[in-house]
Amino acid sequence: MELGVRRAREWCTAQGIPWRPCTPPDRADPTRIRFTERMVGRVAFGEHDVQEIPAPERGATADLALHVTVDIQGVDRFLADPEHEAAIRGEVVCQALGGRLPVERGSFQLFVERSDPQHLRMNYRLHFTDRAGHPLTLSGYKDVDEDSRRGVWQDTSVLHTRVLRGHVGADEESEAQVVACGAVRIRPADFLKQLTTFRVEAPTLPGRVTTLGRFGQFFAGKLWDVYAQNVLAWSPL
């Protein structure tokens, strides 16, 4: 649906027809959606560009897991904002870094456009501190891109991960020191469990149903734009 809106706007611009972008609602939005993810994998220390889970025999490696809860407060705002950003909390689990380490501050972005609506990313940024007291940042992304040829499950379940020295913002990442990198993934059993963790808040029961439906329509519509748009130009959702 959003792909059709974007192309309509591009056509209007080309024809010199004025249009006004929608703005996020100003009213208080009491709606909320939460869900929990568990991802497991491995990182390699001293590496800077490992895209997949490194093999244990690849130098200094360590198991790493994420157990995090995405908290979308104000679903209308979240859907209207092109950054689609929400808070995230939980813990990073890595024995090489000191065990179970709580996330002190975290952000999550769902389906952020890179170059066009068929090249999207899910971004994760978690600030935490290792057992020795060193501040660290876990920066990760999932590539949602038909050109990858990996398929929708692989693209949406694998988080390419880097551990950076310090509490690093997105605009500081290019200059940050890389401590380790690798990948973590959602296992099928954990994905099924994740589906049971969705919690929806709204003032009424019909409101909760509508809120969950709008989020599901957004999620499925974005995947349609990436993986099925070449088959059918418009989404039935």
Sine and cosine of phi, psi and omega as CSV:
sin_phi,cos_phi,sin_psi,cos_psi,sin_omega,cos_omega
0.00,0.00,-0.72,0.70,-0.02,-1.00
-0.91,0.41,-0.52,0.85,0.04,-1.00
-0.90,0.44,-0.65,0.76,0.05,-1.00
-0.90,0.43,-0.65,0.76,0.04,-1.00
-0.88,0.48,-0.71,0.71,-0.02,-1.00
-0.88,0.48,-0.71,0.71,-0.03,-1.00
-0.93,0.37,-0.56,0.83,0.07,-1.00
-0.90,0.44,-0.65,0.76,0.03,-1.00
-0.91,0.41,-0.66,0.76,0.03,-1.00
-0.89,0.46,-0.63,0.78,0.02,-1.00
-0.91,0.41,-0.69,0.72,0.03,-1.00
-0.86,0.50,-0.68,0.74,0.02,-1.00
-0.89,0.46,-0.69,0.73,0.00,-1.00
-0.90,0.43,-0.53,0.85,-0.01,-1.00
-1.00,0.02,-0.01,1.00,-0.01,-1.00
0.97,0.25,0.36,0.93,0.00,-1.00
-1.00,-0.04,0.86,-0.50,-0.04,-1.00
-0.93,0.36,0.57,-0.82,0.10,-0.99
-0.58,-0.81,0.42,-0.91,-0.07,-1.00
-0.89,-0.46,0.85,-0.53,0.01,-1.00
-0.92,0.39,0.53,-0.85,0.06,-1.00
-0.96,0.28,0.47,-0.89,0.01,-1.00
-0.89,-0.45,0.50,-0.86,0.03,-1.00
-0.86,0.52,0.56,-0.83,-0.04,-1.00
-0.90,0.43,0.60,-0.80,-0.01,-1.00
-1.00,0.08,-0.40,0.92,-0.09,-1.00
-0.93,0.37,0.40,-0.91,0.05,-1.00
-0.90,0.43,0.70,-0.72,-0.05,-1.00
-0.90,-0.43,0.95,-0.31,-0.07,-1.00
-0.99,0.13,0.02,1.00,-0.08,-1.00
-0.98,0.19,0.46,-0.89,-0.07,-1.00
-0.41,-0.91,0.64,-0.77,0.09,-1.00
-0.76,-0.65,0.72,-0.69,0.08,-1.00
-0.77,-0.64,0.57,-0.82,0.14,-0.99
-0.44,-0.90,0.40,-0.91,-0.10,-0.99
-0.91,-0.42,0.67,-0.74,0.04,-1.00
-0.87,-0.50,0.58,-0.81,0.16,-0.99
-0.81,-0.59,0.82,-0.58,0.02,-1.00
-0.78,-0.63,0.62,-0.78,-0.01,-1.00
-0.74,-0.67,0.51,-0.86,0.03,-1.00
0.00,-1.00,-0.58,-0.81,-0.09,-1.00
-0.44,-0.90,0.50,-0.87,0.10,-0.99
-0.82,-0.57,0.42,-0.91,0.05,-1.00
-0.92,-0.38,0.80,-0.60,0.01,-1.00
-0.98,0.18,0.59,-0.80,0.00,-1.00
0.99,0.17,0.02,1.00,0.05,-1.00
-0.99,-0.17,0.41,-0.91,-0.05,-1.00
-0.84,-0.54,-0.24,0.97,-0.11,-0.99
-0.50,-0.86,0.84,0.54,0.09,-1.00
-1.00,-0.09,0.87,-0.49,-0.07,-1.00
-1.00,-0.03,-0.39,0.92,-0.04,-1.00
-0.88,-0.47,0.03,-1.00,0.03,-1.00
-0.94,0.35,0.88,-0.47,-0.05,-1.00
-0.94,0.34,0.54,-0.84,0.03,-1.00
-0.94,0.35,0.51,-0.86,-0.02,-1.00
-0.84,0.54,-0.52,0.86,-0.04,-1.00
-0.98,0.18,0.01,1.00,-0.02,-1.00
-1.00,0.08,0.98,0.17,0.07,-1.00
0.86,0.51,-0.61,-0.80,-0.03,-1.00
-1.00,0.10,0.97,-0.23,0.02,-1.00
-0.86,-0.52,0.29,-0.96,0.02,-1.00
-0.50,-0.86,0.60,-0.80,0.12,-0.99
-0.92,0.39,0.59,-0.81,0.01,-1.00
-0.60,-0.80,0.67,-0.74,0.03,-1.00
-0.71,-0.71,0.49,-0.87,0.10,-0.99
-0.86,-0.51,0.73,-0.69,0.12,-0.99
-0.78,-0.63,0.99,-0.17,-0.20,-0.98
-0.74,-0.67,0.43,-0.90,0.07,-1.00
-0.87,-0.49,0.84,-0.54,0.09,-1.00
-1.00,0.08,0.76,-0.65,-0.08,-1.00
-0.83,-0.56,0.98,-0.21,0.00,-1.00
-1.00,-0.08,0.96,-0.28,0.01,-1.00
-0.97,-0.24,0.91,-0.41,-0.09,-1.00
1.00,0.02,0.98,0.17,-0.11,-0.99
-0.93,0.38,-0.58,0.82,0.06,-1.00
-0.86,0.52,-0.74,0.68,0.03,-1.00
-0.87,0.50,-0.72,0.70,-0.04,-1.00
-0.86,0.52,-0.69,0.72,-0.05,-1.00
-0.96,0.29,-0.56,0.83,-0.03,-1.00
-0.98,0.21,-0.49,0.87,-0.04,-1.00
-0.97,0.26,0.82,-0.57,0.00,-1.00
-0.89,0.46,-0.31,0.95,0.05,-1.00
-0.99,0.14,-0.31,0.95,0.03,-1.00
0.68,0.74,0.85,0.53,-0.14,-0.99
-0.97,-0.26,0.63,-0.77,0.04,-1.00
-0.65,-0.76,0.28,-0.96,0.07,-1.00
-0.98,0.19,0.42,-0.91,0.04,-1.00
-0.63,-0.78,0.67,-0.75,0.01,-1.00
-0.69,-0.73,0.18,-0.98,0.00,-1.00
0.60,-0.80,-0.65,-0.76,-0.05,-1.00
-0.49,-0.87,0.48,-0.88,0.16,-0.99
-0.98,-0.21,0.77,-0.64,-0.04,-1.00
-0.90,-0.44,0.92,-0.40,0.00,-1.00
-0.42,-0.91,0.92,-0.39,-0.04,-1.00
-0.89,0.46,-0.55,0.83,-0.01,-1.00
-0.92,0.39,-0.37,0.93,0.01,-1.00
-0.98,-0.22,-0.08,1.00,0.08,-1.00
0.82,-0.58,0.18,0.98,0.07,-1.00
0.98,-0.19,-0.72,-0.69,-0.04,-1.00
-1.00,0.01,0.91,-0.42,-0.14,-0.99
-0.87,-0.49,0.89,-0.45,-0.06,-1.00
-0.93,0.36,0.59,-0.81,0.11,-0.99
-0.97,0.25,0.84,-0.54,-0.01,-1.00
-1.00,0.09,-0.55,0.84,0.05,-1.00
-0.38,-0.92,0.69,-0.73,-0.03,-1.00
-0.50,-0.86,0.45,-0.89,0.06,-1.00
-0.69,-0.73,0.48,-0.88,-0.01,-1.00
-0.71,-0.71,0.70,-0.72,0.07,-1.00
-0.82,-0.58,0.74,-0.67,-0.08,-1.00
-0.95,-0.32,0.86,-0.51,0.11,-0.99
0.84,0.55,0.84,0.54,0.09,-1.00
-1.00,0.10,0.76,-0.66,-0.02,-1.00
-0.95,0.33,0.70,-0.72,0.08,-1.00
-1.00,-0.04,-0.91,0.42,0.01,-1.00
-0.85,-0.53,-0.46,0.89,0.02,-1.00
-0.32,-0.95,0.13,-0.99,-0.09,-1.00
-0.91,0.41,-0.13,0.99,0.03,-1.00
-0.98,-0.19,0.12,0.99,0.06,-1.00
-0.74,-0.67,0.99,-0.12,-0.12,-0.99
-0.87,-0.49,0.31,-0.95,0.09,-1.00
-0.67,-0.74,0.54,-0.84,0.26,-0.96
-0.97,-0.25,0.83,-0.56,-0.07,-1.00
-0.93,-0.36,0.67,-0.75,0.05,-1.00
-0.81,-0.58,0.70,-0.71,0.07,-1.00
-0.65,-0.76,0.90,-0.43,-0.08,-1.00
-0.83,-0.55,0.85,-0.53,0.11,-0.99
-1.00,-0.09,0.77,-0.64,0.03,-1.00
-0.49,-0.87,0.04,-1.00,-0.04,-1.00
-0.75,-0.66,0.73,-0.68,-0.01,-1.00
-0.97,0.23,0.09,-1.00,-0.11,-0.99
-0.90,0.43,-0.39,0.92,0.02,-1.00
-1.00,0.09,-0.04,1.00,0.02,-1.00
1.00,-0.07,0.16,0.99,0.00,-1.00
-1.00,0.07,0.81,-0.58,0.07,-1.00
-0.94,0.34,0.67,-0.74,-0.02,-1.00
-0.69,-0.73,0.34,-0.94,0.08,-1.00
-0.77,-0.63,0.77,-0.63,0.19,-0.98
-0.99,-0.13,0.89,-0.45,0.03,-1.00
-0.92,-0.39,0.82,-0.57,-0.03,-1.00
-0.62,-0.79,0.35,-0.94,0.04,-1.00
-0.54,-0.84,0.49,-0.87,0.17,-0.99
-0.93,-0.38,0.81,-0.59,0.03,-1.00
-1.00,0.07,0.88,-0.48,0.06,-1.00
-0.94,-0.33,0.99,-0.13,-0.23,-0.97
-0.45,-0.89,0.89,-0.45,0.00,-1.00
-0.86,0.51,-0.51,0.86,-0.04,-1.00
-0.91,0.42,-0.31,0.95,-0.01,-1.00
-0.92,0.39,-0.45,0.90,-0.02,-1.00
0.90,0.43,0.24,0.97,0.01,-1.00
-1.00,0.04,-0.39,0.92,-0.02,-1.00
0.99,-0.14,0.33,-0.94,-0.13,-0.99
-0.90,0.43,-0.62,0.78,-0.02,-1.00
-0.91,0.42,-0.75,0.66,0.00,-1.00
-0.88,0.48,-0.68,0.74,-0.05,-1.00
-0.92,0.40,-0.60,0.80,-0.09,-1.00
-1.00,-0.08,-0.06,1.00,-0.03,-1.00
-0.93,-0.37,-0.24,0.97,-0.05,-1.00
-0.97,-0.26,0.84,-0.54,0.03,-1.00
-0.97,-0.26,0.94,-0.35,0.07,-1.00
-0.96,0.28,0.80,-0.59,-0.31,-0.95
-0.81,-0.59,0.67,-0.75,0.18,-0.98
-0.75,-0.66,0.65,-0.76,0.12,-0.99
-0.97,-0.24,0.84,-0.54,-0.09,-1.00
-0.92,-0.39,0.51,-0.86,0.06,-1.00
-0.96,0.27,0.78,-0.62,0.02,-1.00
1.00,-0.01,0.15,-0.99,0.11,-0.99
-1.00,-0.01,0.97,-0.25,-0.24,-0.97
-0.93,-0.37,0.75,-0.66,0.11,-0.99
-0.99,0.10,0.21,-0.98,-0.04,-1.00
-0.88,0.48,-0.60,0.80,-0.03,-1.00
-0.97,0.23,-0.13,0.99,0.00,-1.00
-0.97,-0.26,-0.08,1.00,-0.19,-0.98
-0.91,0.42,-0.58,0.81,-0.06,-1.00
-0.89,0.46,-0.42,0.91,-0.01,-1.00
-0.98,-0.19,0.00,1.00,-0.10,-1.00
-0.98,0.19,0.46,-0.89,0.06,-1.00
-0.99,0.16,0.78,-0.62,0.00,-1.00
-1.00,0.03,0.84,-0.54,0.03,-1.00
-1.00,0.04,-0.68,0.73,-0.04,-1.00
-0.33,-0.94,0.33,-0.95,0.09,-1.00
-0.47,-0.88,0.35,-0.94,-0.04,-1.00
0.13,-0.99,-0.68,-0.73,-0.01,-1.00
-0.36,-0.93,0.48,-0.88,0.16,-0.99
-0.79,-0.61,0.41,-0.91,-0.05,-1.00
-0.64,-0.76,0.41,-0.91,0.13,-0.99
-1.00,0.08,0.83,-0.56,0.09,-1.00
-0.99,0.15,0.48,-0.88,-0.03,-1.00
-0.79,0.61,-0.66,0.75,0.00,-1.00
-0.90,0.43,-0.62,0.79,0.03,-1.00
-0.94,0.34,-0.54,0.84,0.05,-1.00
-0.91,0.42,-0.68,0.74,0.04,-1.00
-0.88,0.47,-0.63,0.78,0.05,-1.00
-0.92,0.39,-0.61,0.79,0.01,-1.00
-0.85,0.53,-0.61,0.79,-0.02,-1.00
-0.88,0.47,-0.43,0.90,0.00,-1.00
-1.00,0.10,-0.12,0.99,-0.08,-1.00
-1.00,-0.07,-0.06,1.00,-0.02,-1.00
-0.91,0.42,0.78,-0.63,0.07,-1.00
-0.79,-0.61,0.77,-0.64,-0.07,-1.00
-0.86,-0.51,0.72,-0.69,0.05,-1.00
-0.86,-0.51,0.70,-0.71,0.10,-1.00
-0.30,-0.95,0.32,-0.95,-0.08,-1.00
-0.89,0.47,-0.45,0.89,-0.06,-1.00
-0.73,-0.68,0.29,-0.96,0.06,-1.00
-0.89,0.46,-0.73,0.68,0.08,-1.00
-0.86,0.52,-0.56,0.83,0.04,-1.00
-0.91,0.42,-0.63,0.78,0.03,-1.00
-0.91,0.41,-0.66,0.75,0.03,-1.00
-0.89,0.45,-0.70,0.71,0.00,-1.00
-0.90,0.43,-0.66,0.75,-0.01,-1.00
-0.89,0.46,-0.73,0.68,0.03,-1.00
-0.90,0.44,-0.63,0.78,0.02,-1.00
-0.90,0.43,-0.65,0.76,0.01,-1.00
-0.92,0.40,-0.65,0.76,0.04,-1.00
-0.91,0.42,-0.69,0.72,0.02,-1.00
-0.89,0.45,-0.62,0.78,0.04,-1.00
-0.90,0.43,-0.67,0.75,0.04,-1.00
-0.88,0.47,-0.74,0.67,-0.06,-1.00
-0.89,0.46,-0.78,0.62,-0.04,-1.00
-0.92,0.39,-0.59,0.81,0.01,-1.00
-0.90,0.43,-0.63,0.78,0.04,-1.00
-0.91,0.42,-0.68,0.73,0.03,-1.00
-0.90,0.44,-0.61,0.79,0.06,-1.00
-0.87,0.48,-0.71,0.70,-0.01,-1.00
-0.85,0.53,-0.56,0.83,-0.05,-1.00
-0.99,0.11,-0.76,0.65,-0.22,-0.98
-0.98,-0.21,-0.31,0.95,-0.09,-1.00
-0.84,-0.55,-0.06,1.00,-0.10,-1.00
-0.89,0.45,-0.51,0.86,0.01,-1.00
-0.96,0.28,-0.32,0.95,0.04,-1.00
-1.00,0.04,-0.71,0.70,0.02,-1.00
-0.66,-0.75,0.89,-0.46,-0.18,-0.98
-0.91,0.41,-0.41,0.91,-0.03,-1.00
-0.88,-0.47,0.59,-0.81,0.01,-1.00
-0.99,0.11,0.69,-0.72,0.05,-1.00
-0.97,0.24,-0.08,1.00,-0.07,-1.00
-0.99,0.12,0.00,0.00,0.00,0.00
